[in-house]
Amino acid sequence: MTDTRNAPDDTGPTRGADASGAVETAYRYIRNAIISGDLKSGETLQEAKLAKAIGLSRTPVREALSRLNNEGLVVLERYRRGQVASFSLADVAEIFRLRAKLEAHGARRAALRITPEQIAHLEAVEAEMEAHFDEVGWHRHLARFDELNNEFHATIARAADSPRLERILAASLELPASIFNTYAEPVDQRTQRTHRQHHEILSALRMRNPDWAEAAMAAHLFSILVDPAPDPEGW
């Protein structure tokens, strides 16, 4: 970790590229801590404490928290006091419904645009996921599984050749670890089904079949969670 013994505690402005780099450093540090679960849902975020841990002044930390607030990972209250956002079961269900719609569209586009190299990469990622699962078992595989699973989905988003869609999906592919306690079934069953569904998606992409790819991706994501209540809009 960065040596923070002599970390600055000023709040004055930093100019130019240095300011941009400091904000990006603070943003990545705080975001990664939220995603990994080191900063937990509902936990208070103190600018001074974060600045000391990162080795920066409070100004870039404040800007990073504002950026994370816009992404929905941080909630800024009165006087800019922040806390890690909490996600209810309804929130998580909505996230996956939206992902299903967007990623299904992305898979449809990808079926007509994906390169042989990207298909080979997807096959390698899925093979590593399965090998890791077989080696360490469902109760020890989750951290690496989530990393590889995100890469699988991100590769399809890139293959869709839609930078706007890729940017939108990037925020939803990385979510706080704590929200995944809301899965509706044992993790070993979910993992085994995920492997089967990934193969279905891969088959559709290999066949360049956009309807099949779209349906397979939607089914994959809709199958993950049980909604806490019927959706009044019917989707």
C-alpha positions in Angstrom: 0.0 0.0 0.0 1.1 3.6 -0.6 3.2 5.0 2.3 0.9 7.6 3.8 3.0 8.9 6.7 3.7 12.1 4.8 0.5 12.3 2.8 -0.7 15.8 2.3 -3.9 16.9 4.0 -4.6 20.1 2.2 -7.8 20.7 0.2 -6.3 23.2 -2.3 -6.6 22.7 -6.0 -4.1 20.9 -8.2 -3.7 21.9 -11.8 -3.6 20.2 -15.1 -2.6 16.6 -15.7 -1.6 16.1 -12.1 -5.1 16.9 -10.9 -6.7 14.6 -13.4 -4.3 11.8 -12.5 -4.9 12.3 -8.8 -8.7 12.1 -9.2 -8.4 8.9 -11.3 -6.1 7.4 -8.6 -8.6 8.2 -5.9 -11.5 7.0 -8.0 -9.9 3.6 -8.8 -8.9 3.1 -5.2 -12.3 3.8 -3.7 -14.2 2.0 -6.5 -12.1 -1.1 -6.1 -12.5 -1.1 -2.3 -16.3 -1.0 -2.8 -16.4 -3.7 -5.5 -14.2 -6.0 -3.4 -16.2 -5.5 -0.3 -13.4 -3.8 1.7 -15.8 -0.9 1.9 -19.2 -2.3 2.8 -22.7 -1.2 1.9 -23.8 1.6 4.2 -20.2 2.3 5.5 -19.4 6.0 6.0 -16.8 7.5 3.7 -14.5 10.1 5.4 -12.6 12.2 3.0 -9.7 12.8 5.4 -9.3 9.1 6.2 -9.5 8.1 2.5 -7.0 10.8 1.5 -4.5 9.6 4.0 -4.9 5.9 2.9 -4.5 6.8 -0.8 -1.7 9.4 -0.2 -3.5 12.3 -1.7 -5.1 15.6 -0.6 -8.8 15.7 0.1 -9.7 17.6 -3.2 -9.2 14.6 -5.6 -10.9 12.3 -3.1 -13.9 14.7 -3.0 -14.1 14.7 -6.8 -13.8 10.9 -6.9 -16.7 10.5 -4.5 -18.8 12.8 -6.6 -18.0 10.7 -9.7 -18.9 7.5 -7.8 -22.1 9.2 -6.6 -23.1 9.7 -10.3 -22.4 6.0 -10.9 -24.7 5.0 -8.0 -21.9 3.3 -5.9 -21.7 6.2 -3.4 -24.5 8.3 -1.8 -23.6 11.9 -0.9 -25.7 13.4 1.8 -25.9 16.8 3.3 -22.5 18.6 3.6 -21.1 16.1 1.1 -20.9 13.4 3.8 -20.7 10.1 1.8 -21.5 6.5 2.4 -21.3 3.3 0.3 -24.6 2.7 -1.5 -26.8 -0.1 -0.2 -28.7 -2.3 -2.7 -32.0 -4.0 -1.8 -33.2 -7.2 -3.5 -35.4 -5.0 -5.6 -32.4 -2.9 -6.7 -30.4 -6.0 -7.7 -33.3 -7.5 -9.6 -33.7 -4.3 -11.5 -30.0 -4.2 -12.3 -30.2 -7.7 -13.8 -33.4 -7.0 -15.7 -31.7 -4.0 -17.3 -28.5 -6.0 -18.0 -30.6 -8.7 -19.6 -32.1 -6.2 -22.0 -28.9 -4.4 -22.8 -26.6 -7.4 -23.0 -29.1 -9.3 -25.2 -29.0 -6.4 -27.6 -25.2 -6.5 -27.4 -25.1 -10.2 -28.1 -27.3 -9.8 -31.1 -24.9 -7.2 -32.5 -21.9 -9.3 -31.6 -23.2 -12.3 -33.5 -22.8 -10.4 -36.7 -19.5 -8.7 -35.8 -17.5 -10.9 -33.5 -14.0 -12.0 -34.8 -12.5 -15.5 -34.7 -10.0 -14.1 -32.2 -12.7 -12.9 -29.9 -14.5 -16.2 -30.1 -11.3 -18.0 -29.2 -10.8 -15.7 -26.3 -14.3 -16.4 -25.0 -13.7 -20.1 -25.3 -10.4 -19.8 -23.3 -12.1 -17.7 -20.6 -14.9 -20.2 -20.2 -12.5 -23.1 -20.2 -10.5 -21.4 -17.4 -13.7 -20.8 -15.4 -14.6 -24.4 -15.6 -11.1 -25.7 -14.8 -10.9 -23.4 -11.7 -14.3 -24.5 -10.5 -13.3 -28.2 -10.9 -9.9 -27.6 -9.1 -11.0 -25.6 -6.0 -14.7 -26.3 -5.7 -17.7 -23.9 -5.6 -17.0 -22.6 -2.1 -13.5 -21.3 -3.0 -13.7 -20.3 -6.6 -15.9 -17.1 -6.4 -13.3 -14.3 -6.6 -11.6 -15.7 -9.8 -14.9 -16.8 -11.2 -16.3 -13.3 -11.0 -13.2 -11.9 -12.6 -13.4 -14.3 -15.5 -17.2 -14.0 -15.8 -16.9 -10.2 -16.1 -14.3 -10.7 -18.8 -16.6 -13.1 -20.7 -19.4 -10.5 -20.7 -17.1 -7.6 -21.4 -15.7 -9.4 -24.4 -19.1 -9.8 -26.0 -19.9 -6.1 -25.3 -16.7 -5.2 -27.1 -17.6 -7.5 -30.0 -20.9 -5.6 -30.3 -18.8 -2.7 -31.6 -20.9 -0.1 -29.8 -18.7 2.1 -27.6 -21.8 3.7 -26.0 -23.2 0.3 -25.0 -19.9 -0.8 -23.8 -19.6 2.2 -21.5 -23.1 1.7 -20.1 -22.5 -2.0 -19.4 -19.0 -1.4 -17.8 -20.6 0.1 -14.7 -23.1 -2.8 -14.3 -20.5 -5.6 -14.7 -18.7 -4.5 -11.6 -20.9 -4.2 -8.6 -20.3 -4.4 -4.8 -19.6 -7.9 -3.7 -22.3 -7.6 -1.0 -25.2 -7.5 -3.4 -24.5 -11.0 -4.6 -25.7 -12.4 -1.2 -29.2 -12.0 -2.8 -28.8 -14.8 -5.3 -31.9 -17.0 -5.2 -30.2 -20.4 -5.3 -27.1 -22.1 -4.0 -23.9 -20.8 -5.6 -22.8 -24.2 -6.9 -26.1 -24.7 -8.8 -25.9 -21.2 -10.2 -22.2 -21.7 -11.3 -23.0 -25.0 -13.1 -25.9 -23.4 -14.9 -23.7 -20.5 -15.8 -21.3 -22.8 -17.6 -24.1 -24.4 -19.6 -25.5 -21.0 -20.6 -22.1 -19.7 -21.6 -21.7 -22.6 -24.0 -25.2 -21.8 -25.4 -24.2 -18.2 -26.0 -20.9 -19.3 -27.6 -22.7 -21.7 -29.9 -25.0 -18.9 -31.1 -22.1 -16.6 -31.7 -20.1 -19.3 -33.6 -23.2 -19.8 -35.8 -23.6 -16.0 -36.4 -27.2 -16.3 -35.3 -28.3 -13.0 -33.8 -31.8 -14.2 -32.7 -30.3 -17.2 -30.9 -27.5 -15.1 -29.3 -30.0 -12.5 -28.1 -32.3 -15.1 -26.6 -29.5 -17.0 -25.0 -28.0 -14.0 -23.3 -31.4 -12.8 -22.1 -32.2 -16.2 -20.7 -28.8 -16.4 -19.0 -29.3 -13.1 -17.1 -33.0 -13.4 -16.4 -32.4 -16.8 -14.7 -30.0 -15.4 -12.1 -32.4 -13.8 -9.6 -36.0 -14.2 -8.4 -37.8 -10.8 -8.4 -39.0 -9.7 -5.0 -42.3 -8.8 -6.5 -44.0 -9.0 -9.9 -42.8 -6.3 -12.3 -45.8 -4.0 -13.0 -44.4 -3.1 -16.4 -44.2 -6.8 -17.4 -40.4 -6.8 -18.0 
